[in-house]
Amino acid sequence: MTKEKIMAALKEFGIPRLIITGFLLLLLIMAPFVGADLPTQISNIINRFSWNGILVLAMVPMVHSGCGLNFGLPLGIISGLLGATLSVELGFTGRFSFFMAILIATPFALLLGTLYGWLLNKIKGGEMMIATYVGFSSVSLMCMLWLILPYHSPNMVWGLSGKGLRTTISLEGYYINALADILRIRIGAISIPTGTILFFALLAFGIWAFLHTKTGTAMTAVGSNPAFARAAGINVDGIRMLSVIMSTWLAAVGILVYEQGFGFIQLYMAPFYMALPAVSAILIGGATVNKATIMNVIVGTILFQGIVTMTPTVMNNMIHMDMSEVIRIIASMGMILFALTRKTEASK
């Protein structure tokens, strides 16, 4: 490969991503020297990628339609949480409860996505600002509803009063590792959740294939030039609403995949900031507010989760103090801040 081709490839990859990749590699190299278990950390990165990949993938349809980055991701997450809690309430168990949770979450995602899309069509140009308020306010509203909705499962409600859902609900006996344990590969201390990764790959391929259909091409045209798309006879508002519904449904499925790997359903304020890491990951991966690809999703999720995983571990072992949570917050918020400054970076 010639020097010109190497420089062109590096330029296409982007200097910011090159720096982040170099820093992640440095952390991986340092890990054994500071006493960290490298295979375990690699396993953690792979697991975190599998948990978060679909939440990041949920950004792609809205970016393509020109609706911007989906800061209203908590709406989809709430749909998924409703599906999860109702699946447990109705008594479904094992791996079947995971697929029932997706089935139950789907109508909620379609309804909330339609309302969300209608709202975004009314405020073209300010989607990301309004989406942030929609996401935050929906989480606050659900904090009240989780207390008053008529759930009765003893595995979810508060023990003394029998009313209101607990903050954290264990998925033991339900869909914990429902995907992760399918064809799981173990190489020493490294554990690869093959089923979860394949499920992500299936949805990613579905989005990629959709974007190459006539409707998907229309969605890209709407995002690139709405006036031209309208002149070509494309229903701009309808396409934008479709992208929002798709994004909301992917977020609902994404939180269920996250839960099956994490092992718990987390309610109340847990979804409050979940949009920020997803937005940051896709931006770090090279996406812009007008263009996003599946490769941006994969690269961004690996880089973001890799830094968030490795930084606290390496720093803790270097300073011999338990400051993992503080360092994790600093690393994650720093990555988010960096990513948001890259949102206007030119498309590669």
N, C-alpha and C positions, 0 to 999 in steps of 0.2 A: 504494500500500500504506500503510495507516494505521500510526501509531506503535506501536499495541498489537500489530499483526501482526508488525512488525519486531522488537519486543522478544521476542515469543513465539518467533519463528524463531531469534533469537540464543540464547534460553534453551534451546531444543530442541537446537541445535547444541552448546551447552555452552561455558562460559567457558574451561576448559582447552584445548579444541580451537581456540577462537577465538584464544587467546594464541599457541599453536603455529603456527597458520596465519599470523597476523600476523608472527611472527618469521621464518617461511619466506619470506614475501613481502618482508620487509625485506632478507633475505640476497640474494634474486634482484635486488632493486633496487640493492643495493650492489655486486653482482658486477662490472658494467662499470666502475664508478668506481675499483675497486681493481686493475683489470687482468685480471680473470678472464674467460674466454670464455663468455658467457652461453648461446649456443646449444649449446655442448658440454655444459655443466652440465645444461641442460634435457634433452638427449639421455641423459645419465647417469641422471637421475632416472627417466625413462620406462623405460630399460633395467632399472634396479634394481627398479622396480615389477613389470615383467614377469617377472623372475627369482623374486621373493619372494612374489608374490600368492597362489600356490596353497598355499605353506607356511602362510600366514596363514589362508587359507580352510579348512585342515585343522582349525582350532580350532572351527569352527561346529557340527559335529554333536555333539561332546562337551559343549559349552556347553548346547546345546538339551536334551540328555538328563539334565542335572544332574550330569555327571561332572566339571564344572569345566574349567579351562584345561588344555590338553594339554601338560604339562611332559615327558611321555614321548615327545615328537615324535621324538627320535633313533631309536626303534624303527622307525618308518616310514622314516626317512632311511636306516637300515641296510638295510632291504628294498630301497630304491631303489639303494643302492650295490652290493648283491649282483646286482641285475638289470643294472646298468651294467657291472660287471666281467665277469659271465658272458656278456653280449652281445659284449664285446670278445674274450673268451677263445674263444667259439664262431666267431669270424671274421666276424660281420656287420659291414657297413660302410655308410657314408653315412647318409642319413635313415632307411633301413630299420632300422638298428641302434638308433635311438631307440625306435621302436615295439616292437621285440623286447625292449629293456630293460624297457619298461613291462609287456609280457606276462610276462617272466621274473620281474619283481619282484612281480607280483600274488599268486602263491601264498605267497611269503614274507610279504607284508603281511597276507594273510588268516590265516596260521598265527600270526604274532606278535601280530596284532590280537586274535585269539580268546583267546590266553593272557593277554594284557594285560587284555582285558575281563573274563575270569574272575577275575583278581586284583583288579581294581577293584571287582567285585561283592562280594568278600569283605571289603573294608575301606571300606564306604560311610561318607562323612563325612570321610575323610582322603585322598581321591583325589589331590589336587594334591601333597601331601607325598610320598606313595608313588610317584607318577608321576615326581617329580624323581629319586628314587633309582633307579627302573627305567631312566630315560633315561641317567643317568650310568654306572650299572653295565654296561649293555648296550654302551656305547661302549668301556669298558675291556676287556670280554670280547672284543669284536671286534678290539681292538688285538693280541691274541694270535692270533686266528684268521686275520687277514690275513697273518700270517707263516707259518702252517702249512697253510693250505688249498692243495690241489694245483693251483694255477694254473701255466701254462707259457708263456703268450703273451710273447714277447720285448718287446712294447710295454708290459708291466705289471710283470714281475718284475725284481728287482735283477740287474744285468748280470753281476757277478762270480760270485755263488753260484747264480743261476738259481732261487732259492727266495725266497718272500715277496714281497708286492706293494710297489711303490714308494709313497712318501707322496703324490706327485702324479702323475697319469697324464694325458697330453695326449689330447684327443679329436680332434686333427687327423686327418682321413681317416675319422673315425667320425661322430658325430652333433653336431659343433660347429655351432651356429646352425641346427640341423635345423628348428626352428620359426621362428626369428627372420628367416630369409631368405625365408620365404614371404610374398609381397606386401609386402615391406619398402618403406616410404615414406621418401624423403629430401627434406628441405626445407632446403637450404643445409647447414649443419653439423649440423642436427637429423636424427637417424635414428630412425625409429619401427619397432620389431619387430612388425609387424602380426600375423604368424602366432602369435607367443607370446601377444599380448594376446587374440587371438580364441580361442586354446586355453583361456586363463584364463576368458574370458567363457562358453565352452561349459560348463566344469566348474561355474562359479558359477551359471549358469542351471540346470544339473542339480541342484545342491544346493537352490536356491530352489524348483524344481518338486517335488523330493522332499519338502521340508518342508510342501508344500501337499497332499500325498497323505494317505490315511488313516493310513499308517504314520508319516509325518512329523508329523502332528498328534498321534499317540500319543506320539511322541518328545518333543514340546514339553510334553505333559501330564505325562509322567514327570518332566521337569525342573522343572516348575512345582509339582506336588503329587504325589509318589509314592504317598501313601496313597490319594488320590482315584483315581489311575490304576489302582492295584491293585484298588480296589473296583469300578471300571468294567470289570474283566476283562482289563486289559492286562498282558501278561507284562513286568513292569518290568525284571527281570534280562536278558531277551532283547533288549529295546529298547536298554538301556544297552550291551550287548555289540555290537549292530549299530552303534551310534554310534561306539564305539571302533574297530571294524574299518574303518568308513568313514574315520575320521580318520587311521588308520594308512596306509590305501591312498592317500589324498590326499597325505600326507607323502611317500610313496614316489614318487609321480608328481611332486610338487613339487620334490624334490631333482634329479630327472632334467631337469626344465625349467630349474632353476637351472644345472645343469652345461652344458646345451647353449648357454646364453648366456654363461657364464663361460669355457667352453672347456677345463675340466679336471675330472677326478674327484679329489676330495681325500679321503683315507682317514685311518685312525688317530684322532687327537683332533679332527679337523676338525668332526664333528657335535656335539661336546661341549656347546657353548653355543648351538646354532642354535635351540633352543626359545625362548630368552629374547627375541630380537628379534621372533619371530612372536607371542608372547604380548603383548609390549609394543605392537606395531603394532595389534592388534585392540582392546586396551584404550584406546589413544590415539584410535582411531576411534570410540569411544563404547560399546563392548560392556561388559558386566558379567559376573560369574561365572555368571549365570543367563540372560542374553539376549545374542544376537549376530545381526547381520544381514549381508547381503552388502555393504550400503553401509558398515557399520563396517569391513569388510575393506578395501574400496577406499580410503576416506578415511584409515584408519589406516596402510595401507601407503605411500600417497603422502606423508603427513606425516612418518612415521618415516624413510623412505628419503630424502626431500627434505632433512631436517635433517642426517642423517648424511652426505649427499653435499655439501651446500653449506657447512656450517660449517667443515670443514678447508680448503676451497678459499679461501673469503673471508678466513679468519684468516691463512692462509699468505701471501696477497698483501698483507695489511695489515701484518704484522710482518716480511715479507721473510725468513722463516726456514722451513726444511723441517721442520715439526713436524706434518705431516699425520696420521701414524699416532697420535701422542699425542693430538691434538685429536679425531680420529675416535673413539678409545676413550673420551675424556671425554664427547663428545657422545652416543655410543650408550649408554654406561652411565648417563649422566644421564637420557636418555629412558626407559631401562628402569626406573630407580628411580622416576621420576615416574609412569610407567604403572602400576607395581605398587601405588603409593599410591592409584590411582584405581579399584582392583578392586571396591571396595564402593560406588562411586558409584551413585546411584539410576538406574534405567532411565529412559531418555527415551521 
